[in-house]
């Protein structure tokens, strides 16, 4: 049995010949000093963490305050997803569509191979086997990432079911092949830097062969290839081919005072409160919420409905703005430790800090660049896209179902962006087709999660999937319509929400956070047929009398204004969306334009 791997003194911990042959090819290509199969154990984590602390990549945090937790500071040029260097490689450009950067697979591979050759010299190549979703799934979705980054191996241990248990599930080549190098080879005797990376970056997806190749970045979704690259870009292609969906959605379990549970998925662009909603702490008495997932949902149609599984095993959340008021559950999830922080600030007593954290601003910090910081510095101490990476199992409200390969049956799907006007607080779509248009029209104020965004401008983000579709956007919309047609009345109801409406003076009209449970209760009441709604141009919009507003402390007029869909503003949105959808090419389904025409007609009638 060919279990010998070049660069390993001992036999590989697998007898899978196809896997070993692929690893050996990669050794020839990358030329690492040695090869290590990651086993996912605590010993491995401790060993890597100690090595990275010694190297200066990680800072060990105060063991009493943050047990087994570490802070990484990245290179200032490597702090977010790089959308301009993210490629979908298909033979025909129209299969990648107008929203993706495209190259032919052979040309892209040739270009990347020239960078990959020898890129791991002087480094260790880690073989990281992982499973997406619960390891107990009878039909597991598997992957293997080859990487020269210990930070990635540590992150993958938190974010996926990683190690020997996943390796034992892999048969033949039934796994997604992921290659990753930070692109910083070391000459003999050369001193390493704390955060190796390369000015040239590629994050490449090959849908036909289900491969992911990434070069030059050690950061987040560029390097932790199980996350956006596999769980959304490649999985969305698999879903289209196999009849399921991979979506950028939270999954929430909500239980009523009567003890009945409901499951809600929600698509929100970056920094629109997705994690806060997934971890909501309901203010309404008797209601409780549990988190199944905070970022990604894989949706499968079964005999009795649409089921959602969270393919991830951890949270990779944006740190700034997270506190015990906005998201107490996230803060409590980090309390037991075992957290990898990236680009947050360091306090003098070895704890972490970021903008928007509870308590007084510290008088002195080491900022995310490793420089001294005081309140008079005039700059952020933590990077706006700084992150915490923590296991889901530490979450006090983690639903047991997050480990169930069957997933949870969805009662509702929410779409929501960050809109100061136009979009009402909560509306139910008239039907699945109308809901698909609502998702396709989704737009939001820009955020810091992409390194190239102009913060604050309005950006179209259909289904919150714009940067994550692995194939043409028109085909993606068609897949939504096809799934709805196939599922019929088994499909969940679709709702449009907007927590961010502002008054003319700029104040928020709705308090948000835990008070959003009042909106969730209305959604449940709609599903159960307990409340009416006002049929507006947007859909079945909530009325103030149907919302539970007891002890809210927000003026009724503010709530009324937050619920009002202004037809003049909607006409602007419709014009804007029509231009946008027309710009997405021939493959955008006719049904969406028919839905848009109907919406425009309703808006014209509402104008009178």
ZAGUGU-991976 format. One record per residue (C-alpha): residue in one letter; x, y, z. Coordinates in Angstrom, 3 decimals. Layout:
BEGIN
NODE code       px       py       pz
NODE    A        X        Y        Z
...
REM end
This chain:
BEGIN
NODE code       px       py       pz
NODE    X    0.000    0.000    0.000
NODE    X    1.474    3.357   -1.057
NODE    X    1.267    5.243    2.239
NODE    X    4.633    6.969    1.936
NODE    X    4.488   10.740    1.619
NODE    X    7.580   12.702    0.666
NODE    X    8.637   14.873    3.581
NODE    X    7.175   12.508    6.195
NODE    X    9.399   10.188    8.228
NODE    X    6.491    7.936    9.200
NODE    X    3.687    6.471    7.022
NODE    X    0.672    8.680    6.333
NODE    X   -2.288    8.085    8.691
NODE    X   -4.412    6.917    5.740
NODE    X   -4.287    4.195    3.105
NODE    X   -6.232    6.270    0.568
NODE    X   -4.021    6.002   -2.507
NODE    X   -5.727    8.798   -4.429
NODE    X   -5.331   11.203   -1.535
NODE    X   -1.687   10.236   -1.029
NODE    X   -0.933   10.616   -4.756
NODE    X   -2.477   14.115   -4.696
NODE    X   -0.471   15.063   -1.589
NODE    X    2.727   13.815   -3.236
NODE    X    2.007   15.878   -6.367
NODE    X    1.560   18.916   -4.136
NODE    X    4.879   18.215   -2.385
NODE    X    6.595   18.252   -5.807
NODE    X    4.879   21.549   -6.595
NODE    X    5.212   23.460   -3.309
NODE    X    8.540   21.912   -2.171
NODE    X    7.888   22.164    1.577
NODE    X   10.532   21.218    4.120
NODE    X    8.205   18.686    5.735
NODE    X    4.628   17.389    5.633
NODE    X    2.285   16.980    8.611
NODE    X   -1.218   15.475    8.634
NODE    X   -3.336   17.595   10.998
NODE    X   -5.162   15.356   13.471
NODE    X   -7.385   18.019   15.056
NODE    X   -6.294   17.161   18.607
NODE    X   -5.899   19.529   21.548
NODE    X   -2.213   18.526   21.719
NODE    X   -1.743   19.711   18.143
NODE    X   -3.488   23.027   18.928
NODE    X   -1.275   23.566   22.002
NODE    X    1.885   22.727   20.075
NODE    X    1.036   25.044   17.159
NODE    X   -0.046   27.859   19.458
NODE    X    3.245   27.628   21.376
NODE    X    5.226   27.700   18.105
NODE    X    3.304   30.725   16.837
NODE    X    3.712   32.586   20.143
NODE    X    7.463   31.995   19.950
NODE    X    7.492   33.200   16.336
NODE    X    5.504   36.350   17.184
NODE    X    2.436   35.490   15.075
NODE    X    0.286   34.967   18.172
NODE    X    0.170   36.687   21.550
NODE    X   -1.030   34.508   24.414
NODE    X   -3.781   36.305   26.314
NODE    X   -4.254   36.506   30.084
NODE    X   -4.966   32.897   31.113
NODE    X   -7.338   33.944   33.910
NODE    X   -9.403   36.246   31.692
NODE    X   -9.091   34.416   28.360
NODE    X   -8.004   30.792   28.906
NODE    X   -6.340   29.089   25.936
NODE    X   -6.939   32.194   23.794
NODE    X   -4.641   34.034   21.434
NODE    X   -4.388   37.248   19.437
NODE    X   -3.062   37.315   15.872
NODE    X   -2.074   40.521   14.096
NODE    X   -2.101   40.250   10.333
NODE    X   -0.052   42.193    7.848
NODE    X   -1.885   45.531    7.323
NODE    X   -2.286   44.641    3.619
NODE    X   -4.039   41.352    4.491
NODE    X   -7.121   42.236    6.526
NODE    X  -10.268   41.254    4.585
NODE    X  -11.678   39.339    1.633
NODE    X  -10.219   40.571   -1.678
NODE    X  -13.107   40.493   -4.120
NODE    X  -11.074   41.819   -7.063
NODE    X   -8.735   38.799   -6.757
NODE    X  -11.483   36.198   -6.313
NODE    X  -12.051   34.134   -9.466
NODE    X  -14.630   31.679  -10.757
NODE    X  -12.926   29.602  -13.444
NODE    X  -15.293   28.159  -16.058
NODE    X  -14.768   27.320  -19.732
NODE    X  -17.395   29.870  -20.792
NODE    X  -17.493   33.341  -19.244
NODE    X  -21.304   33.396  -19.207
NODE    X  -21.275   30.434  -16.784
NODE    X  -19.420   32.571  -14.226
NODE    X  -21.738   35.474  -14.972
NODE    X  -21.259   39.245  -14.818
NODE    X  -20.868   39.472  -11.022
NODE    X  -17.798   37.220  -10.788
NODE    X  -14.225   37.692  -11.970
NODE    X  -13.668   35.083  -14.647
NODE    X  -10.760   33.198  -16.155
NODE    X  -10.528   29.954  -18.120
NODE    X   -9.474   27.107  -15.805
NODE    X   -6.351   26.139  -17.771
NODE    X   -5.110   29.734  -18.006
NODE    X   -5.776   30.454  -14.330
NODE    X   -4.083   27.234  -13.233
NODE    X   -1.040   27.964  -15.380
NODE    X   -0.780   31.451  -13.864
NODE    X   -1.216   30.169  -10.307
NODE    X    1.181   27.244  -10.763
NODE    X    3.948   29.739  -11.537
NODE    X    3.310   31.271   -8.093
NODE    X    2.780   27.933   -6.310
NODE    X    6.086   26.430   -7.505
NODE    X    8.407   26.329   -4.509
NODE    X    6.128   28.636   -2.518
NODE    X    6.379   26.448    0.626
NODE    X   10.187   26.186    0.672
NODE    X   11.432   26.238    4.251
NODE    X    7.899   25.681    5.593
NODE    X    5.690   22.830    6.730
NODE    X    2.842   21.715    4.477
NODE    X   -0.147   20.673    6.561
NODE    X   -2.686   18.186    5.215
NODE    X   -5.984   19.289    6.779
NODE    X   -8.904   16.846    6.283
NODE    X  -12.283   18.285    7.234
NODE    X  -16.016   17.618    7.142
NODE    X  -18.663   20.241    6.363
NODE    X  -21.612   19.818    8.695
NODE    X  -21.989   17.097   11.327
NODE    X  -19.422   14.304   11.093
NODE    X  -22.266   11.801   11.661
NODE    X  -23.848   12.644    8.284
NODE    X  -24.307    9.379    6.321
NODE    X  -23.400   11.311    3.143
NODE    X  -20.743   13.716    4.427
NODE    X  -19.398   16.640    2.392
NODE    X  -15.642   16.338    2.808
NODE    X  -12.577   18.366    1.941
NODE    X   -8.816   18.399    2.319
NODE    X   -6.881   21.649    2.479
NODE    X   -3.134   21.703    1.961
NODE    X   -1.707   24.809    3.626
NODE    X    1.553   26.282    4.920
NODE    X   -0.218   28.366    7.581
NODE    X   -0.519   27.164   11.185
NODE    X   -3.030   29.991   11.782
NODE    X   -5.245   28.370    9.134
NODE    X   -4.896   24.913   10.715
NODE    X   -5.902   26.330   14.111
NODE    X   -8.841   28.212   12.568
NODE    X   -9.989   25.123   10.653
NODE    X  -10.036   23.128   13.910
NODE    X  -12.577   25.622   15.257
NODE    X  -14.575   26.241   12.087
NODE    X  -14.961   22.639   10.813
NODE    X  -14.968   19.034   12.024
NODE    X  -11.284   18.622   11.265
NODE    X   -8.685   15.909   11.687
NODE    X   -8.409   12.140   11.835
NODE    X  -12.180   11.532   12.133
NODE    X  -12.734   13.398    8.859
NODE    X   -9.747   11.674    7.218
NODE    X  -11.233    8.271    8.064
NODE    X  -14.415    9.216    6.158
NODE    X  -12.579   10.080    2.950
NODE    X  -12.696    7.365    0.303
NODE    X  -11.009    7.706   -3.063
NODE    X  -11.267   11.298   -4.183
NODE    X  -14.737   12.052   -2.773
NODE    X  -13.511   15.343   -1.314
NODE    X  -13.071   18.939   -2.405
NODE    X   -9.390   19.541   -3.167
NODE    X   -8.112   22.788   -1.604
NODE    X   -4.623   24.215   -2.155
NODE    X   -3.439   27.180   -0.101
NODE    X   -0.089   28.898    0.245
NODE    X    0.675   32.254    1.834
NODE    X    3.291   32.616   -0.889
NODE    X    6.286   33.390    1.316
NODE    X    9.017   30.767    0.787
NODE    X   11.959   30.868    3.184
NODE    X   15.556   30.563    2.018
NODE    X   17.855   28.516    4.233
NODE    X   18.577   30.453    7.428
NODE    X   16.123   33.228    6.498
NODE    X   14.208   34.726    9.430
NODE    X   10.426   34.360    9.118
NODE    X    8.028   37.273    9.584
NODE    X    5.123   37.243   12.048
NODE    X    2.442   37.234    9.316
NODE    X    3.745   35.851    6.014
NODE    X    1.755   36.791    2.914
NODE    X    2.341   37.939   -0.657
NODE    X    1.397   41.164   -2.437
NODE    X   -0.036   39.027   -5.257
NODE    X   -3.240   37.282   -4.239
NODE    X   -5.576   34.770   -5.867
NODE    X   -8.675   33.140   -4.387
NODE    X   -9.778   30.787   -7.164
NODE    X  -12.715   28.413   -7.457
NODE    X  -12.933   25.728  -10.167
NODE    X  -16.605   24.628  -10.198
NODE    X  -16.299   21.830  -12.787
NODE    X  -13.621   19.974  -10.805
NODE    X  -14.706   21.221   -7.337
NODE    X  -11.245   22.607   -6.593
NODE    X  -10.185   25.689   -4.625
NODE    X   -6.746   27.277   -5.053
NODE    X   -5.689   30.207   -2.895
NODE    X   -2.390   32.092   -2.937
NODE    X   -0.907   35.071   -1.136
NODE    X   -3.289   35.694    1.771
NODE    X   -3.331   34.220    5.262
NODE    X   -6.534   35.987    6.274
NODE    X  -10.001   34.676    7.049
NODE    X  -12.142   33.660    4.109
NODE    X   -9.202   33.972    1.693
NODE    X   -7.279   31.270    3.549
NODE    X   -9.780   29.270    5.636
NODE    X  -11.044   27.650    2.450
NODE    X  -13.860   25.695    4.127
NODE    X  -15.638   28.950    4.829
NODE    X  -16.827   31.073    1.900
NODE    X  -14.881   29.239   -0.843
NODE    X  -16.290   25.776   -0.134
NODE    X  -19.400   26.374    1.997
NODE    X  -20.824   28.924   -0.452
NODE    X  -19.019   29.204   -3.805
NODE    X  -18.353   25.516   -4.502
NODE    X  -21.355   24.290   -2.494
NODE    X  -23.716   26.594   -4.426
NODE    X  -22.578   24.823   -7.614
NODE    X  -23.039   21.406   -5.988
NODE    X  -26.494   22.490   -4.828
NODE    X  -27.511   23.597   -8.318
NODE    X  -26.317   20.278   -9.774
NODE    X  -27.823   18.109   -7.017
NODE    X  -31.033   19.997   -6.200
NODE    X  -30.213   21.781   -2.926
NODE    X  -29.120   25.300   -1.959
NODE    X  -26.060   26.815   -0.262
NODE    X  -26.969   30.196    1.205
NODE    X  -25.375   33.032    3.199
NODE    X  -27.910   32.680    6.023
NODE    X  -28.200   32.389    9.770
NODE    X  -30.355   29.587   11.229
NODE    X  -32.346   30.403   14.367
NODE    X  -34.503   28.206   16.589
NODE    X  -37.261   30.196   18.299
NODE    X  -39.473   28.711   21.014
NODE    X  -42.796   30.272   22.039
NODE    X  -44.156   30.474   25.607
NODE    X  -46.322   27.452   24.693
NODE    X  -43.157   25.432   24.046
NODE    X  -43.554   25.232   20.251
NODE    X  -40.340   25.661   18.258
NODE    X  -39.951   27.446   14.923
NODE    X  -36.912   27.595   12.672
NODE    X  -35.976   30.716   10.745
NODE    X  -33.178   31.297    8.229
NODE    X  -32.056   34.810    7.383
NODE    X  -29.930   36.317    4.612
NODE    X  -28.292   39.621    5.508
NODE    X  -25.277   41.276    3.870
NODE    X  -22.134   41.665    6.009
NODE    X  -22.531   43.813    9.148
NODE    X  -26.333   43.971    8.990
NODE    X  -26.880   42.162   12.267
NODE    X  -26.881   38.538   11.097
NODE    X  -24.852   37.247   14.051
NODE    X  -26.798   39.467   16.479
NODE    X  -30.074   37.988   15.213
NODE    X  -28.740   34.414   15.273
NODE    X  -27.810   34.960   18.930
NODE    X  -30.833   37.089   19.834
NODE    X  -31.799   37.360   23.488
NODE    X  -35.587   37.909   23.211
NODE    X  -37.024   40.694   25.377
NODE    X  -40.528   39.202   25.157
NODE    X  -41.376   37.154   28.214
NODE    X  -41.592   33.403   27.671
NODE    X  -39.823   33.436   24.294
NODE    X  -36.406   31.830   23.930
NODE    X  -33.963   31.592   21.051
NODE    X  -31.170   29.178   20.201
NODE    X  -28.569   29.381   17.472
NODE    X  -28.148   26.650   14.863
NODE    X  -25.843   28.763   12.684
NODE    X  -24.801   32.388   12.282
NODE    X  -23.506   32.604    8.718
NODE    X  -24.136   29.732    6.295
NODE    X  -27.079   27.401    5.659
NODE    X  -27.300   24.404    3.360
NODE    X  -30.948   23.860    2.407
NODE    X  -32.367   20.471    1.368
NODE    X  -35.903   19.715    0.212
NODE    X  -37.521   16.745    1.966
NODE    X  -41.018   15.242    1.954
NODE    X  -42.307   17.611    4.625
NODE    X  -40.378   20.806    3.942
NODE    X  -37.121   22.653    3.379
NODE    X  -34.432   21.669    5.896
NODE    X  -31.400   23.736    6.917
NODE    X  -28.001   22.472    8.108
NODE    X  -25.140   24.643    9.341
NODE    X  -21.986   23.341    7.601
NODE    X  -19.737   25.143   10.103
NODE    X  -18.549   24.231   13.598
NODE    X  -17.565   27.682   14.869
NODE    X  -18.295   31.395   14.714
NODE    X  -15.974   33.719   12.771
NODE    X  -17.574   36.967   13.874
NODE    X  -16.838   40.669   13.401
NODE    X  -15.587   41.943   16.774
NODE    X  -16.153   45.750   16.789
NODE    X  -19.588   46.680   18.106
NODE    X  -20.017   43.331   19.879
NODE    X  -20.777   43.878   23.575
NODE    X  -22.990   42.684   26.424
NODE    X  -25.789   45.011   25.267
NODE    X  -25.723   44.342   21.499
NODE    X  -24.865   40.631   21.653
NODE    X  -24.513   39.191   25.158
NODE    X  -24.571   35.628   23.795
NODE    X  -21.474   36.206   21.617
NODE    X  -19.642   37.695   24.603
NODE    X  -20.639   34.730   26.783
NODE    X  -19.513   32.311   24.040
NODE    X  -15.990   33.758   24.305
NODE    X  -15.885   33.642   28.133
NODE    X  -14.676   30.002   28.428
NODE    X  -11.726   30.931   26.182
NODE    X  -10.458   28.724   23.316
NODE    X  -10.793   31.774   21.078
NODE    X   -8.531   32.983   18.292
NODE    X   -8.784   36.767   17.902
NODE    X   -7.432   38.574   14.845
NODE    X   -6.619   42.291   14.569
NODE    X   -8.282   43.382   17.815
NODE    X   -6.447   45.553   20.363
NODE    X   -4.482   44.253   23.364
NODE    X   -4.891   45.696   26.871
NODE    X   -2.008   46.188   29.298
NODE    X   -3.210   43.227   31.384
NODE    X   -3.276   40.814   28.441
NODE    X   -6.967   41.034   27.559
NODE    X   -8.535   42.108   24.267
NODE    X  -10.450   45.275   23.384
NODE    X  -12.300   46.707   20.406
NODE    X  -14.446   49.701   19.550
NODE    X  -17.919   49.396   21.055
NODE    X  -16.865   47.075   23.873
NODE    X  -18.493   47.542   27.285
NODE    X  -16.942   49.796   29.921
NODE    X  -14.616   52.761   29.696
NODE    X  -12.140   53.179   26.876
NODE    X   -8.722   52.030   28.142
NODE    X   -6.079   54.711   28.647
NODE    X   -3.494   52.639   26.794
NODE    X   -3.607   49.744   24.319
NODE    X   -1.445   48.028   21.746
NODE    X   -3.475   48.484   18.558
NODE    X   -4.048   45.981   15.753
NODE    X   -0.853   47.117   14.021
NODE    X    1.169   46.435   17.184
NODE    X    1.608   50.135   17.989
NODE    X    0.908   52.094   21.177
NODE    X   -2.576   53.575   21.262
NODE    X   -4.327   56.091   23.519
NODE    X   -7.787   57.695   23.195
NODE    X   -6.108   60.750   21.650
NODE    X   -4.493   58.682   18.857
NODE    X   -7.355   59.500   16.488
NODE    X   -7.480   56.043   14.892
NODE    X   -9.206   52.709   15.475
NODE    X   -7.488   50.472   18.013
NODE    X   -9.094   47.367   16.481
NODE    X   -9.434   46.940   12.714
NODE    X  -13.087   47.431   11.593
NODE    X  -13.032   43.857   10.200
NODE    X  -11.258   42.331   13.208
NODE    X  -12.574   38.900   14.177
NODE    X  -13.139   36.324   16.871
NODE    X  -13.038   32.605   16.011
NODE    X  -14.726   30.451   18.646
NODE    X  -16.375   26.982   18.812
NODE    X  -20.189   26.913   18.525
NODE    X  -20.364   24.348   21.332
NODE    X  -19.333   27.086   23.808
NODE    X  -22.376   29.164   22.921
NODE    X  -24.823   29.094   25.860
NODE    X  -27.739   29.126   23.411
NODE    X  -26.339   26.642   20.860
NODE    X  -29.236   24.460   19.682
NODE    X  -28.576   20.723   19.938
NODE    X  -29.707   20.513   16.292
NODE    X  -26.486   22.157   15.084
NODE    X  -24.998   18.652   15.363
NODE    X  -27.921   16.911   13.629
NODE    X  -27.126   15.983   10.001
NODE    X  -30.883   16.094    9.246
NODE    X  -30.931   19.791   10.101
NODE    X  -34.080   21.724   11.017
NODE    X  -37.277   22.263    9.016
NODE    X  -37.623   25.944    8.097
NODE    X  -40.796   27.899    8.834
NODE    X  -39.540   31.214    7.432
NODE    X  -36.744   32.799    5.423
NODE    X  -35.875   36.448    6.112
NODE    X  -34.121   38.921    3.840
NODE    X  -32.799   42.156    5.286
NODE    X  -30.290   44.887    4.579
NODE    X  -29.212   48.097    6.268
NODE    X  -31.586   50.701    4.821
NODE    X  -32.197   54.133    6.374
NODE    X  -35.443   54.559    4.415
NODE    X  -37.782   52.847    1.888
NODE    X  -37.860   49.286    3.288
NODE    X  -40.402   48.704    6.090
NODE    X  -39.653   47.026    9.414
NODE    X  -41.321   43.742    8.426
NODE    X  -43.308   42.481    5.430
NODE    X  -44.333   39.026    4.243
NODE    X  -43.846   38.236    0.556
NODE    X  -47.001   37.382   -1.396
NODE    X  -45.502   34.054   -2.547
NODE    X  -42.178   32.323   -3.303
NODE    X  -41.699   34.086   -6.666
NODE    X  -42.339   37.474   -5.087
NODE    X  -39.965   36.504   -2.258
NODE    X  -37.299   35.609   -4.803
NODE    X  -37.593   39.115   -6.274
NODE    X  -37.315   40.605   -2.765
NODE    X  -34.092   38.636   -2.305
NODE    X  -32.815   39.639   -5.749
NODE    X  -33.490   43.335   -4.958
NODE    X  -31.657   43.220   -1.623
NODE    X  -29.301   46.146   -1.152
NODE    X  -27.498   47.588    1.795
NODE    X  -25.126   50.243    3.066
NODE    X  -21.537   49.129    2.385
NODE    X  -19.400   47.616    5.204
NODE    X  -15.748   46.960    6.077
NODE    X  -15.819   43.171    5.515
NODE    X  -14.377   43.641    2.028
NODE    X  -11.047   45.442    1.754
NODE    X  -12.162   47.388   -1.320
NODE    X  -15.541   48.776   -0.320
NODE    X  -16.430   52.436   -0.019
NODE    X  -18.163   52.376    3.358
NODE    X  -21.686   53.854    3.414
NODE    X  -22.618   53.661   -0.271
NODE    X  -25.630   51.554   -1.258
NODE    X  -24.627   48.244   -2.767
NODE    X  -26.823   45.647   -4.445
NODE    X  -26.328   42.273   -2.816
NODE    X  -28.862   39.747   -4.131
NODE    X  -29.752   37.234   -1.381
NODE    X  -26.598   38.575    0.397
NODE    X  -24.746   36.216   -1.982
NODE    X  -23.132   38.660   -4.426
NODE    X  -19.501   37.831   -3.472
NODE    X  -20.263   34.147   -2.882
NODE    X  -22.122   32.773   -5.924
NODE    X  -20.094   30.042   -7.583
NODE    X  -21.900   30.419  -10.904
NODE    X  -23.884   32.929  -12.997
NODE    X  -26.279   35.112  -11.026
NODE    X  -29.122   34.630  -13.537
NODE    X  -28.835   30.856  -13.168
NODE    X  -28.748   31.309   -9.395
NODE    X  -32.073   33.215   -9.488
NODE    X  -33.482   30.475  -11.727
NODE    X  -32.383   27.848   -9.184
NODE    X  -34.343   29.724   -6.494
NODE    X  -37.446   29.688   -8.713
NODE    X  -36.926   26.004   -9.591
NODE    X  -36.589   25.037   -5.922
NODE    X  -39.796   26.947   -5.152
NODE    X  -41.655   25.243   -8.000
NODE    X  -40.395   21.837   -6.872
NODE    X  -41.167   22.471   -3.202
NODE    X  -44.576   24.099   -3.695
NODE    X  -46.404   24.473   -0.398
NODE    X  -43.562   22.713    1.443
NODE    X  -41.475   25.887    1.125
NODE    X  -41.152   28.319    4.050
NODE    X  -42.760   31.770    3.945
NODE    X  -40.425   34.617    2.923
NODE    X  -40.214   37.908    4.838
NODE    X  -38.408   41.222    4.282
NODE    X  -37.094   42.963    7.412
NODE    X  -35.208   46.196    8.075
NODE    X  -34.042   47.061   11.595
NODE    X  -32.281   50.222   10.413
NODE    X  -34.991   52.730    9.407
NODE    X  -34.163   56.285   10.476
NODE    X  -36.265   59.363   11.076
NODE    X  -35.632   62.697    9.343
NODE    X  -33.299   63.717   12.174
NODE    X  -31.219   60.557   11.662
NODE    X  -32.396   58.707   14.779
NODE    X  -33.226   54.995   14.561
NODE    X  -37.005   54.452   14.524
NODE    X  -36.748   50.929   15.938
NODE    X  -34.556   49.882   18.907
NODE    X  -33.446   46.577   17.326
NODE    X  -31.309   43.934   19.065
NODE    X  -33.387   41.905   21.574
NODE    X  -36.508   43.921   20.689
NODE    X  -36.422   42.303   17.244
NODE    X  -38.073   39.352   19.011
NODE    X  -41.309   41.373   18.671
NODE    X  -40.922   41.169   14.884
NODE    X  -40.108   37.452   15.107
NODE    X  -43.276   36.929   17.160
NODE    X  -45.309   38.663   14.406
NODE    X  -43.654   36.364   11.834
NODE    X  -44.657   33.323   13.924
NODE    X  -48.187   34.729   14.278
NODE    X  -48.363   35.081   10.473
NODE    X  -47.166   31.492    9.978
NODE    X  -49.850   30.327   12.428
NODE    X  -52.526   32.513   10.776
NODE    X  -53.142   34.441   13.998
NODE    X  -52.710   38.022   12.752
NODE    X  -53.669   40.067    9.756
NODE    X  -51.508   42.513    7.825
NODE    X  -51.874   45.494    5.547
NODE    X  -51.510   44.583    1.889
NODE    X  -49.070   47.225    0.675
NODE    X  -47.042   47.600   -2.483
NODE    X  -44.256   45.533   -0.839
NODE    X  -46.339   42.619    0.498
NODE    X  -48.291   41.769    3.646
NODE    X  -46.840   44.513    5.873
NODE    X  -47.220   44.428    9.659
NODE    X  -49.641   46.850   11.328
NODE    X  -48.819   48.382   14.706
NODE    X  -51.901   46.753   16.260
NODE    X  -50.605   43.288   15.289
NODE    X  -47.156   43.783   16.831
NODE    X  -46.611   43.098   20.526
NODE    X  -45.376   46.545   21.600
NODE    X  -46.010   46.210   25.360
NODE    X  -43.303   47.950   27.449
NODE    X  -41.347   48.837   24.305
NODE    X  -40.595   52.453   25.185
NODE    X  -40.513   53.519   21.524
NODE    X  -43.089   56.124   20.392
NODE    X  -45.927   54.549   18.394
NODE    X  -45.432   57.158   15.649
NODE    X  -41.844   55.957   15.190
NODE    X  -43.022   52.357   14.761
NODE    X  -45.686   53.530   12.281
NODE    X  -43.061   55.421   10.288
NODE    X  -40.747   52.375   10.354
NODE    X  -43.576   50.297    8.835
NODE    X  -44.451   52.746    6.039
NODE    X  -43.332   51.879    2.488
NODE    X  -43.126   55.278    0.766
NODE    X  -44.231   54.687   -2.865
NODE    X  -42.089   57.555   -4.197
NODE    X  -38.964   56.060   -2.666
NODE    X  -40.036   52.607   -3.854
NODE    X  -40.321   53.903   -7.433
NODE    X  -36.674   54.989   -7.162
NODE    X  -35.729   51.545   -5.804
NODE    X  -37.682   49.810   -8.580
NODE    X  -35.966   51.900  -11.284
NODE    X  -32.594   51.214   -9.697
NODE    X  -33.307   47.467   -9.387
NODE    X  -34.577   47.253  -12.963
NODE    X  -31.345   48.788  -14.240
NODE    X  -29.373   46.443  -11.997
NODE    X  -31.223   43.268  -13.044
NODE    X  -31.077   44.230  -16.735
NODE    X  -27.328   44.683  -16.309
NODE    X  -26.996   41.096  -15.099
NODE    X  -27.479   39.731  -18.600
NODE    X  -29.789   37.447  -20.557
NODE    X  -30.028   34.690  -17.961
NODE    X  -32.037   36.663  -15.389
NODE    X  -35.406   34.831  -15.380
NODE    X  -38.387   36.494  -17.055
NODE    X  -40.449   35.765  -13.921
NODE    X  -38.367   38.253  -11.925
NODE    X  -39.139   41.048  -14.383
NODE    X  -42.827   40.092  -14.264
NODE    X  -42.682   40.347  -10.473
NODE    X  -40.893   43.702  -10.788
NODE    X  -43.591   44.962  -13.192
NODE    X  -46.278   43.927  -10.698
NODE    X  -44.399   45.694   -7.889
NODE    X  -44.112   48.837  -10.010
NODE    X  -47.841   48.737  -10.755
NODE    X  -48.616   48.472   -7.033
NODE    X  -46.258   51.376   -6.300
NODE    X  -47.944   53.526   -8.967
NODE    X  -51.364   52.716   -7.508
NODE    X  -50.128   53.575   -4.005
NODE    X  -48.950   56.967   -5.288
NODE    X  -52.487   57.638   -6.509
REM end
